[in-house]
Amino acid sequence: PRRSQWEAHGLGEFLGVPRQSSWNHGTMPNVDKWTNEIALLSPLRPEGRLATLFAADRPGLVADIELNWDADKLLFSMPDKNKNWQVCEIQADGAGFRQLTPSIHPDVHNYDPTWLPNGEIVFLSTAPLQGVPCNAGVIVGMMYKMDRDGGNIRQLTFEQDHDYTPSVMNDGRVLYLRWDYTDTPHIWNRLLMTMNPDGTRQMSFYGANSYWPNAFFYARPIPDRPTKVVSIVTGHHEGRVGELVVLDTARGLQETDGVVQRIPGRGKKVEPVIEDKMTEHSWPKFLQPWPLNENYFLVACKPEPDSLWGIYLVDVFDNMVLVKEEENFALLEPIPFRRRPTPPVIPDKVQPSNKEALVYMQDIYSGPGLQGVPRGTVKNLRLFTYHFGYQRLAGIDHRVGADGPWEIKRVLGTVPVEGDGSAFFRVPAKTPISLQPLDAEGKAVALMRSWMTALPGENISCTGCHDRANFSPATTQHALALNRAPSEIKPWRGPVRGFSFAREVQPVLDKFCVGCHDGQPRPDGKTPLDLRRDQDAYVVYAGGKIDGTTIRGVPKEKLLGKYGGVFEPSYVALRQFVRVGGLESDLHLLPPKEFHADTSELIRILQKGHYNVKLDAEAWDRLVTWIDLNAPCHGTWGEVTRIPGNQRERRIALRQLHGGIVENCEEILLPPPAPVQPVMPEPMPQPIRQTVSVRNWPFPAAQARQLQTANGPVTRTLDLGGGVKMEFVRIPAGQFVMGDAGGEVDERPVAAVRIEPPLWMAKCEVTNEQFGRFDPTHESRFEHRSSWIFSEEYLGWRLDRPKQPVVRVSWQKAMEFCGWLAEKLGEPVTLPTEAQWEYACRAGSARPLHYGGLDSDFSRSANMADTNLRRLADEGWRPKAPDLVPRDARFDDGALVTADVGGYLPNAWGLHDMHGNVAEWTRTTYRPYPYRSDDGRDTIVAHGQKVVRGGSWRDRPLFCRSAYRWSYPSYQKVYNVGFRAVIESRRDALANSTPAGR
């Protein structure tokens, strides 16, 4: 214990605790090689004597000591003769040894017990037979409960990953650590949870959506302080040792908001460090605190690398007093050997014969999860559950989809949401359930990247979407959902089953797509995507490589286990055109609609009419559901890889034994689809021949500059304060042909449109520093990385540098910025209409892009989807995700995500980044063409679909054309949409500034 080498720091199994925080007792090696004991120290001072209370009759670890409230019994964990951990009990005098959990299951470990106020015991068990998704070699333990004699064992939690270190709160609830990362970063998402001793009311206590810390271990309540706990906070790959911190949920619930102090560290701010090994170089190191009161704590401590692990009395005044250390030994798990007040007994409310529970949501709009979403948007909730992986399987090595999800997802169905945001419905008990609020088109408005679980007969209630656990909104009316019986879940197109691309999405392709997308060369020499079902081939990914290999003529069964990903070619082909969160999207709460289906290219091209393809309602539903579930490929683990041993049968048997829901989630419940004849789309209507012409249109760049300079200064500069300025350029009045006769359906018919009077348009897109002068709290955040993440710099590619264009700003907020600017300027400032935007973008050019055609080299002219987008996959952590983002790899514009504004060549009127970088809000409400300025579309109204123009760094030139249109609701904060402002000043109206006419 005095050696300063890393392995002797007490990090891991060298102390009898797991070295990695992803491990549990069942993962530790050499558990039968230890000589240790439970000892009593008296008197409590360094010269006090250690007397043996219990020593096993054979070598083996003894851990997880818990003294009951009357101080007459102790629980602990130790391996049995088969090296399986079991929960054991002794009397206060060390006699009366009993093994409480049975040694009848060679594949099950039981450990980490805690007394409940009524004398029953909660503990952790690996009986679910699940594996840690990020590490195939680690098995999962979660919360179980048994009678005081070891009988009547039943499962309480139904998690994806580990539960850890349960203790009992002052009010009788159980406090524990839960690790979950359903589509979130795995090394950070451990949160403190509480539940009643019967497993009901499982809810977050501290740390939801937080990067700091990676984990809370050994958290215990502080006596007589209902909102305070003491805990060890630590990183991911450094075991359970770490820093000693006092938390108070009355102060806050996330990151370091609720930190009272670190000990030692009185008066020093605790920074929310985002690191894998966040406490690796921090000393002293602590384990297993025991709060005496809110100021004083007993704790195991190693003050310096060369120190012994001893027992210390520490306090909030930064005093550390050695109580006892022993040469050649580590002294751990200090517990005052005395009686304590028994917390109140919370009555058991579980109804074992009931297979369901009730959920009541008061107002889905009240929480931050749907902030800004207008009432009435959400029509239904989609409910889905999971089929978690077996032991020795891992979602990173055995991929359910190209880049996530971690787990098999199973759709339960939908329930209605009332107009006031309330919902009341039944759910299956003992089932982890995630909710997705759906809009009128059945698309998820928000993503719940966690789950809730109800016990039989339980009534769960919540106030809103991601509302705080300790928050109750004021209500003045009776919720509409309570005026009726609870809703039954409306099944999703058949029985509950794992979502499989081949079984759920491929039928859509068979019916609507393969008539054209058959992989056969066309007369023009191009070969369309091959979306056929049976191609006698699979795309495989091996060794963390981002490029797949197509293997033909080999049965899938022979490929399983050899490759990290084995996918149908049609899945890989279609997966390119959807945008989802991937394996590990930002852990912080996502803005509403961050990954809404409408941000996917697939949905955009279909909604625009893609060669007159007309999907039916079921086809739309299947595609949207696939996207909302993070675009999985496989619906059972047996289709991902080979399931080791007989775990499928054993899992079912152990669930039945311990009162879980017995399901064979590997069963494929739907028969193979019958062959269908592809539905060929009706021929596209021929565009109406138009003879729209405008005198002196188009005009060359030299004439554009001449028109701009004909009537005075060309630029204006506004001082926003703090050294931040905004430059505008004059856009002369004029007339042009708006739209594209050969473009998308919504770009025609073209029209002659007059732009009058002249206006001033921002030279560049509004930057983060410029927007920050108006709203210092705004966060453009970052672009999510693919694959998994281990450090802050790997969270994503930054979008928040000062000179980058602001993104994730709604149309409404952009208009507020313009209003703020107008007040400073004393002139009208607003967003451009889409006609003003297109006219300014073209600057006299009738070509698709102001600098040229779709095949023109844009490297110096625009930041669009280019060869750099390969880095979205290549710069991930190994094993990397497949490279699937579409791009024009012929060109290199030097940027991956958004570039600092003004770095590319401007158009003839000096406007930068009109194509690419970020798409831009316009003032206009989306309506079909022909464009008319007098039909109300340009009237400023706060609601509706608002036109965005110009495309972004993630779009190919086709979608960045001067005429290309798309829209989002005015409240949506879009990952690649920003804006630029215009000044519409009548005093700058110049007579006859531009000749006009037909």
N, C-alpha and C positions, 0 to 999 in steps of 0.2 A: 504493500500500500504506500510505501514511501517513494518508490521508484517514479521518476518523472517521465518515463516513456509513455507514449499515448495509451498503450493498452493497459497501463497501470493507473491511469487517471480515475479509474472507477467508472469508465464509460462502458457499461455493458455487462456481459455475462461474468466478467471478472469480479463483479460485486453481487452476483446472484440476481441481477435484473437484466432484462433484454438490452443488448447493446444498441440495437436499432429501434427507433420508436415505432416502426412498422411491425416489429416482432411482438410475440407474447411468450408466455412460459413454455408452451409446446414447441417453440422454435429453438430454445436454448440448448446447446450441446452440453454433454458431460454433467447432467443434473444429478447423477448418482456418484459423483467423484468428490463431493464436498464434505467437509467436516465443519459443522456449525451447530449452534444451539440458541435457544431462547433463554436469556439470562435476566436476572434481577440485579439492579444496582442500588446499593444502600451503604452509606448515606449518599445523597446526591452531590458529590463533589469529586474532584479528580482522584483523591485518594480512597474513594469509596470502593467497596468490594463487589465484584461480579460473581453472583452465585447462579449455578445452573438451575433453571426451572424445568426445561425439557430438552432432551437430546435424543434423537432417533436411534434405534438399535442397529442402524446401518447407515453408511455414508449417503448423504443426499441433502439437497437444498431444503431449507425451511424458510418460508417467506410469507408475506401478506398477513402479518399478525393483527388481529382485531380482538380487543377486550370488550366484553359485553357491559351493559349499563350498570349492572350490580357488581361488577368486578369479580365474578366468581367463575367465569369461563372464558377461554380464549379459542378463537378460530385461527387457523393458518392453512397454508398450502404446502404440500410436499409430494414428491413423486412416490408412486407405489412401486411394488417389486417389478412391474413391467415398464417402469420409467414414465408412466402416465401420471400427470399431476392430479391430485385429489384434495378435496377439502376435508380437513381434520379438526378435531376438538380435543381440548384437555381442560381439566378443572384448574382452578386458581393455584392449587398446590402442585401442579405439574402431573398429577395422577389422572387416571380415567381416560387414557387416550382412546379416541374413536375415529375411524375413518367414516365420514358421513356420506360422501358420494361413492357410488359403486365402481368396482374395477371390472365390470362386465363388458365394457365397450373398448376394445383395443384401439379404436380410432378416435377416442374422445379424451380430451383433457378438461379438468375442472379446477378452478383456481380463483384467487382474489375474492374471498368471501367477506361479507359484512353483515353484522347483526341488524335486524329490523326491530323497531320498538316492541312488537308483539312477540318477539322471540324467534320468528322465522328468519331465514337467511337468504340473502341474494348473493349471487356469485357469477363468475364468468365461465362459459363452457364453449368448447369447439364443436359441440353436437350438431350445429347447423351444417357442418361439412362444406364450408365455403372457403375460398382462397382469397388472399389479398390481391386485388386486381393489378396492382403495380409490381407485384413480386410473386412469381409462380411458386416460390419455395416456402411461402409463409401461409399458415392457416389462421382462420378468423375465430375470435371468441366474442360472444355477446352475452347479454344479461339473462340469467335464469333465476328461479326462486325455488326453495324447498322448505319443507316443514323442519322444525327444530331437530327432529330425529333423522333427517336425511331423506325422508319419503316425499312422495307427491311432487316430484320435480316437474316444473313447467317453464316454458319459454316465455320471456317478457318482451324482448325486443327482437326485431326482425330486420336487421341492418344489412347494408352492403359490406361493411368492414368492421373493424374492432370497436367494442366498447372497452373502457379502461377504468380502473381504480374507483369503484363505487364507494361512497360514504353517505351518511345520513345527515340531513339538514336539521336545523333546530326545530322546524315545524313538522318533522316526520317524513318529508319527502326524501327521495334518493337523488344524490348528486353524482353525476358520472361524466366521463369524457366519451364523445362519439366521434368517430372518424368517418366522414362520408365525402365522396367526390364524384358524384354523378355529373360528369361534364364540367368539372371544375378542377383547379390545380391540386394534385394529390398530396403534396408535401405540406400544405398549409391548412387544409380545411378540417381541422378538429375543433369542435365546439363543446363547451360545457352544457350539459343537459340536466334536466330534473324530471322526475316522474314520481307518481305515487307508488308505494310499495307493491301494489297489485299490478303495476305496469300501465295504469291509466295516466292520462294527462302528461304524456311525453312531450316536452317542450324545451325550446332553447333557453338557456340561462345566461350565457355570455359567449361572444365570439363569432356569431353568425356573420358570414360575408366578410371575414377579417383575415388579413395576411399575418397580423401579429396577434399572438405568437403562433409558431407552428403547432404547439401542443401545450395543454395544461395537464400536468400529472400530479397525482396525490392531492387534489383539491379537497379542502375540508372547510366546513363552516366555522366561523368565529363565534364563540358562545355569546348569546344574548344580542347578537347583531344580525338581524334577518337578511340583510342585503350584502354582508361582507363574507368573503372567503379568502383563505390563503392557499397558494398553489406554487408549484414549481413550473416555471415557463421555460421552454427549451425549443431547440430546433428539431429537424427531422432526422438527419443521419448522425445523431449524437446521443442516442439513448434517452433515458429519463432524467438524468442529472441536468441541472440548470440553475437559473436564478430564482430567488425567493421573492414573491410578489404578493401584495395584498390588493384585492379587488373589491370594489363597491358598485353594485349594479345600479344604485341610486345616482351615481355619477355618469354612467354611460354603459353601453353594452357592446361596443365594438372597438377593435384595435386597442389603443392605450387609453381610451376615453374614461374607462372605469378604474384605472390604476390609482390607488391611493399612494403607494410608494413601492420602490424596490428596496430590499434589505440586504446589505447596507446601501444607502443612497438617499438618506433623508434630505428633502428639499431639492432634489435633482429630478428634472423631467425625464421620464422614460420615453425614448423615441420608438416609434413603431417600425423597427428594423424589419426589412423583408429579405431574409437570407435562409438558405438551407440549414446551415450550422450556426444559428444566430447567437448561441452562447458558448461556442467552442473556445473562445479566447477570454471568456469572462470568468473571473475569480472573485470571491469564493464560489465553490460549487455546492449545491444543496440537494438533499433528497428527503422525502417523507416528513413534511412538517406536521407538528401537532400544536394547534393554537391553544394557549392557556387562557388568553383573553385577547382583546383587540390590540394590545401592545406587546405581548410577550409570547414567544413560541419556542418549543423544543424542536430541534431539527438535526438530522444527520448532515454533517458539513465536512468538506475538505477545503480548508482556507486557501491553500496554495498547492502547486503541482507536487511539491515534495512533502506535503503534510499527510498525516494519517486521516482516515475517515473517522471522525469522532462525533460524540453527542454534544451539542451546544445549546445554550440558552441565548437567544437573540431577541432584540427588541426594535421597535420602530425608531428608536433614538440612535441607532447604529452601533449599539453595544453588542459584542459577541463574547460570551463567557463560556470557556470550555468546561463542560460537565464531566466528561470522561473520554479518554482515548486509551487504546491498548496496543502496544507494539506487536506487529505481525498480524493484527486483526483489523477488520473494519467493523465499527459499531454502527448499526442501522436501525431504522424503524422504532424510534423512541416513543413510548406510550406511558403516561403517568398511571401507575398501578393503583387506581382509586375509583370509587363509585362516582357516577355522573348522573345528573337528572335525565330520566328517560324521556325522549321526545314524545309528543302525543301520537297515539295510534290512529292512523287514518283508516277508516273502515274499508274493507274490500268491497268493491262495487262491480267486479267482473261477474257476468252471467254466463257460466261455461256452456250452457245449452244454446245460447244465442250465437249465431254465426255472423251477425252483422253489428254495425254501430251506426250512430247518427252524426251527421256533420251539419252545423249551422254556421253560416258566414253572414255577419251582420251587414257589411257594406264593402264590397270588393274594391270600391274606388277610394276608400279612406286611407289606405296605406301607401307608402312610397313606391311600392312595386308597380302601381298604375298611375303615378303622379302625372297630371296633365291630361290624362285620357278622358275624353268627355263622357258624361253619364249616358248610358244607352248604348255605348259601343260594344260592351260584352253581352253576348246573347246566351252562351253556354259555357260550361266547364268541361274540358276533356280530362278524364281520369285515366291514368295508366299506372301500371305496377312494373315490377322487375323480375327477371329470372337471374339471380346472382350466380356468379361463377363458382365452379367446384374447386376443391383443393387441387393445387398444382396446375391451375389454369391462371392465366393473367391476361387482362384486357389489352395490355401493351404488347405482349408477345403473341397473343392469339386474338386477332382483331375481329370485333363484331362488324365494324365498318372501316372505311378507308382511314378516317381520322376521328375515331369515336363512333358511337358512344362506348363508354367503358363496359356497359352491361346490355344484355338482352332486354328489350322493352316490350311490354304487353299491354295493349289498349283494353281498358275495361269498358269504356263507353263515354257517354255525355250525360250531363244533367243541366237543367235550365237555370239561368240567372234572371231574377226579376228586374224590372225597370229601376228599382231603387238600389240595385246592387246586392240584394240579399239572395241567399241560396240555402236550401234545406234538403238534405238528401241522405240516402242510405249508402253505406260502403261495406265491403267485406271486412270482417275483423281480422286481426293478426296479419295484415297485408300492408307492406309499404306502398304508399299511394302518393303520386305527384299530380298536381293540378295545372292545367293550362287554360287561362281565360280565352275564349274564342270570339272573334268578331262575327259579323253577319255572313261572311264568306267562309267561316269555319277555320280561319287562320289564327294561330296563337298570337295574342297581343303581348304576352309575357311568358317567360319560361321559368318554371319552378325547378331549380337544379338541386333539389333535396327531396325529402319525402316526409310524410306524416304517417303515423300508425295508430290505429284505435284498437282497443281490446273489446272482447264480446260484450255487447250491451252498453258500451260507453257512449256518452254524448259529448262530442267535441265541438267547441265553439271558437271562432276567431273573429276579430273585428274587421280585418281587411287583408289586402295583399301585402305581405311582409310588414304588417304592423308590429310594433314592439310588443313583447310578451307582457310587459307591465303597463301597457297603454289601453285605456278604455275611452273611446270617443264619446262625446256628448250626443245623445239621441233624443229626439223630440217626437218620434213617431214609431208606430208599430211596423216592423219589417213585413213586407208583403209576403215573403216566403213562409212566414209563420201562420198565414191565413189558410194554409192548405196542408194536406198530408205530405210527409217527406217524399221527395221524388225518388223513384227507382232509377237506377242507372240504365240508360238506353244502350243496349249492346252495340258494338261497332262491327257491323257487317259479319255477324257470326259469333262463335264462341270466343272467349278470351284465349289469346294465343300469342306467341312471340311474333313480333313484327318482322317479316321476311320480305326482302325486296322481290325475290323470285315469286312469292305467293301473293303479295299485296300490290306491288307496283308493276311488275312485268305484264300482268293482264291489261293494264292501261296501254302499255307500249304495243302489245299484240294487237289491240283493237284499233288504236288511233295513229300509231307511228310507223310500224314496220312495213306498211304498204309502200312507203318511200325510203325509210331508213333500214334498208335491207343489206347494206354493205356492198351493193353492186355498183360498178362504175356507171356514171351517167354519160349521156352523149357529149357533154362539155368536158369530159375527161376527169372530172372530180368524182370522188367517192364519198357518199354521205356516211354519217355515223351508222354503225351497225348495231341496232337495238333489238335484234332477234333473240328469242329465248334460247334455243338449243343450238349452240355453235360448235359443240364438241371441243370446247376450249375453256381454259380458265386463266385469269390474270393473277399471277402470284407475286408476292413481295417477300424478299429474303434479306437478312442481314442488315435491316434498317435502311435499305436503299430506297431512294425516292422514285425510282423507275421500276415499273412492273415488267414482268416477262410473260408472254403469252405461251402457254403450253397446250398443245393440241393432242387429242387422241388418248389422253390419260384419264382414267376415272378419277373423280374427285376424292374418293376414299383413299387413293394412293398418294394424294398430295397433302392430306391433312396431317399435321404434326411436323411436316418438313418445312413449311413456310409460315411466316408470321401472318400473312393474309392470303386467303384464297377466295377470289371473287369472280362472279360471272362477268364476262366482257360487257354486257349491256349495263350492268351496275356501274362499272368504272367509266363507261362512256357518258352516262347521264349524270353521274356524280360531279363531273366537271362543272356543271352549270347551276349548281345550287350552293348557296352560302349558308353555312351553319356554324355553330360555335366550336365544333371539333372536340377533341379529347379534353382540353383544359382551357376554356374561355375564362375571361376575367372573373376573379372570385368576388369582387365587389358587386353590389346589386346592379344589375344591368338596367339601362333605360328601357322603358316600354318599347316594344317592337325592334329591339336591337337586331334580332335575327328573324324578323318578320319575313314570311315567305315572299313578299313583294320586293325584298332586297335581293332575291335570287334571279339570275338571268333567265333561268328556265321559265319562271312565272311571268316575267316581263314579256318575253317573246311570245308566249302562248296568249297572254292577255291582249297583246297587240294584233293577234289574228294569224300568226305563223302559217302562211300559205293557206289560209282559210280553214285550218284545223279547228273543229268545234268539239271540245270535250263535253261529256255529259256531267251531271252533278257528282256521280260516284267517282268518275275519273279525277275530277278536281279534288275531291275529298281525299282520295288515296295519295295523290301527289303531295298535297299540302300536309297531310298527316306524316308522311315520310320525312319531309323537311323539318317539321316541328319536332320530330323525335330524334333529330340530329343525323338524319340520313343513314340509318343502319343498313347492313346487307343481310345479316343472318338472324334467324328467329329462334334457333336452338343452339346450345353449345356443341352438340354433336355435329352440326354443320360447320363449326369453326375449327374444331380439332378433335382428337380422340379424348374421351373422358376417361381419366385413369381409374382403374379398378372397377369396383361395383358401387361407386358413389351414388349413382342415380337411384339404385334400390335402397341403399343405406340411408340416404337423405330422407326419402319418403318414410322409411320405417322409424327413424328417430323423430321426425316431425309428429308422426302418429303417436309415438310413445310419450312425447312431451306436450301434447295438446296443440300442435301447430296445424295450419291448414294443409291438408294432404292433397297435393296436386302433382301430376306428372308433367312438368313444364317442358319436357323433351318430346312429348307426344305431338305429332303433326296432325292436327284435327281436321284440316280441310283436304278433300280429295284433289288430285292434280286437276288443273283447269282443263276443260275441253278445248280443243282447237277452235279458234275463231277466225272468221274471214275479216281481214283488215277493212276498216271503214275508210274509204278514200275520200278526202275532202273535195267538196265541190270546187270547180275551177275558180280561180280568183277573178272577180269582176274586173274587166279591163278598165284602167283609169280613163276617166272622161277626158277627151282631148281638150286641152285648154289653150287658149290664145292670149293668156294674160301677158301683157308686156308693159314695161315702164320705160318712159323716155330716159335716155342716158343711164340705163341700168343693164348690165353691171358696168362698173367703171374700174379702171386700174388703180393701183396703189398710189401712184403719183397724183392722180386726180383726187383720190380720197384725202390725201394730205393737203392738197390745195383747198379743198372745200373746208377742211377743218381750220385752216389758218386764215381764211378770208375775212373773218369778222372779229379779230382781236386775239387776246391771249389764248393759248391752247391748254394750259394747265392751271389748276388751283391747288393750293395746299392748305389743309386744315390742321390746326394744332389741337390735339386731343389731350394735352397736358402730360406731365411726366416725361417729356422728351419724345413722346410718340406723336407721329404725324400721319396724315392720310392724304394721298395725292389723287386728284381727279383730272380727267382730260375731257375736252369739249367734244361732244358728238353733234355734228351739224344736223339740221333738219333735212329731211329728204324722203324719198319714196323708194320702195324695193318690192321684189316679189318674195313673199313669205311662204315657206313650206318647201316641199320637195315632191314634184310630180311623180318621181320614180321611187319615192321612199316608202315609209310605213303608211298604213291606211290612215292613221291619225295626223299625218303630215300633209294631207291633201283633202279637198282641192286647194291649190295654191291661190294666193290672193295678192293683189296690189295693195300695199299698206303704206300710208303716209305717217311719218314720224315728225311731229311738229308740236310744240316749238323745239328748238335744240335743247340739249340737256348736258349735264356734267355727269360722267360715270367714273366710278372709282377705277383707277388704273389697274389695281390688283384686287384680288379677293381679300376680304377682311381677315386680318391675322389674329392670332391668339392674343398678342399684346395689345392690339387695337381694341378688340372686344373686351379685354380685361380692364380697360379704362372705364367701361360701362358696367361690367359684371365681373368683379375679381374672383368670384367663386366658381366661375364656369370651368369645366374640365372637358377638354377634347379627348382626353385619355390616350389610348393607344390602339393599334391594330392587333387583334388577337393572334398569337402564335399557334402554329400547328404542333402536333405531337405533345410531349409532356415537358414540364418546366421545372427548373431547379434553382433559379436565381432571379433577382429583380430585373436584371437586364434582359432576361429571357421571357419576361411577362408578355412583351409585345414590342412592336415597333412604334416609337413615340410619334404622336400627332400633336403634342402640346408645346413644341418649341415656339419661342416668341414670333418668329417670322413665318411659321407654317400657317396655312389658312385655318381658321376656326371651323370645327365640325361638331357634329352632335348638338347643333343649335337649331331649334324649331323655327318654322316660318314665323310663328307668333313672337318669339324672342328676337328674331332678326328685325321684325318690324318695330319692336320696342327700341332696339338699338338705333334704328333710323329716326325714331321719334326723339330719342335723347340727343342725337346728332343735330336734328333740326332745331332743338332748343338752344344748343350751343351756337349754331350758325345764324339762326334767325331767318332761315329760308326753308322751303319744303324739301325734306329728304325722305326718300322711300326706297322700296325695291323697284327694279325695272319691271315693266310689263314684259311678257314674253316677246311681244313684237319689238319693243325697244332693245331687248337683249339680243334677239337674232339680227336685227339691223346693225347694232354695234359690233357684234361678233363678225359678221360678214365684211364689214368695212368696204363694201363695194364688190365683194367676190360672190359669184354665183356657184362656185365649186362646193363640194361637200364640206370641206374644211377651209378656213380662210387662207391657208398656205398651200392647198393642193387637193389631191384626190385621196381615196382610201388606201392606195398603195404607196403614197408618198412617204419618204423618210421623215418621221416626226421627231427624230432624236434631239434636234435643237429647237423645235417649235412647241412641243407639248409634252406633258407628263401623262402618258397613257399606259395601257397594259402592254408592256414590252418584255424583253428577255429577262429583266430583273425580277419579274414575278416568280421565276423559278426559285428565287431565294426564300419565298414563303414556305417552301418545303425544305430547301437545302440548309437553311439556317436554324432548323429545329434541332432539338436534342435527340440523340440516337436512343432507340430506333426512330428514325424520322418517318413522317407521314408521307404518303404518296404525293407526287407532283401532279396536280390536277387543275390548277387555275388557268383558264384560257388566256392566251396572249398572242401578240404578234412578235414572235421571237426574232424577226429579221432586224429589229431596231433596238437601240440601247439609249434611253433618254437619261440615264444616270441616276434615276430615283426608283426606290422600291415603293414607298407609300407617298404621302404628300411631300412635296418639295417646298422649300422657302419660296414665297411668292416673288414673281418678277424675274425668275432665273431663266426663263425661256424667251425666245424672240417674240416681240409683240406683233399685233396685227398693224395694219396701215394707220390706225388711229391711236396707236400706242397702248392698246389694252393687252395685258398679259394674261395667260392661262385661261383664255375663253374656252379652249378645248382641254379637257382633262384637269389634272390636279384635284380639284373637287367640283362636283356638280353644284349648281347655284340655284337658290330659290328665286323665283320671280313673283311679282305681285299677283299674277293671273291665276284665277280659278280654272281648273282643267275643264275644257269643253271641246267638242268636236270642231273640226274646221268645216266651212271656211271661217277664218278669223274675222271677227268684227269687234271693233273697239267700243261700239255703242250698245252691245247686248248684255252688258253687266259683268262680263268675265273679268274685267280689269278693276271693277269696283272693290274697294278694300272692305272685305268681310273676314271675320276672325276664324270662320269655320270652312270646311270643305277641302277638297283635293287641290293642292297648289302645284303649279307646273315647275319642274326643275329642268335646267338646261345645261348642256356642255359636257356631260360625262365626267369621269374621274380617273384617277390613277389606276383603278381596277378595271376600267372599261377599254375595249378595243376601239379603234377609230370609228367603226360603224356606229357605235353608240355614243360617240362624241361629236357627231356632225352638227353643223350649225342649225339644222332643221329638226334634230332629234328631240323628242319630247317624252317626258315621264312625269309622274306626279306622286306625291305623298300627302297624307293629311297634315293640316297646318300645325298640329301639336307634336308631330313625330320628330325625334332627334335622330338623324340618320348618320351613319358612320362615315359616309363620304360626301355629304352635302354641306356646303357653306353658303356664302352669299357675297355680293358686292352691292354698294349703295349707289343711288343716283340723286342728283340735285335737280329738281324741276323748278327752275327760277324764271318767272315771267320777265324779269328785267333783262334776262339774257336772250329772250326771243328776238331773233334777228330777221327782219323782213327779207324775203327772197334769198334766204341763205342757201337754198338748194333748188335748182330747177326741178319741177315735178310734172308729171303728166303721163298719159298712156300712149 
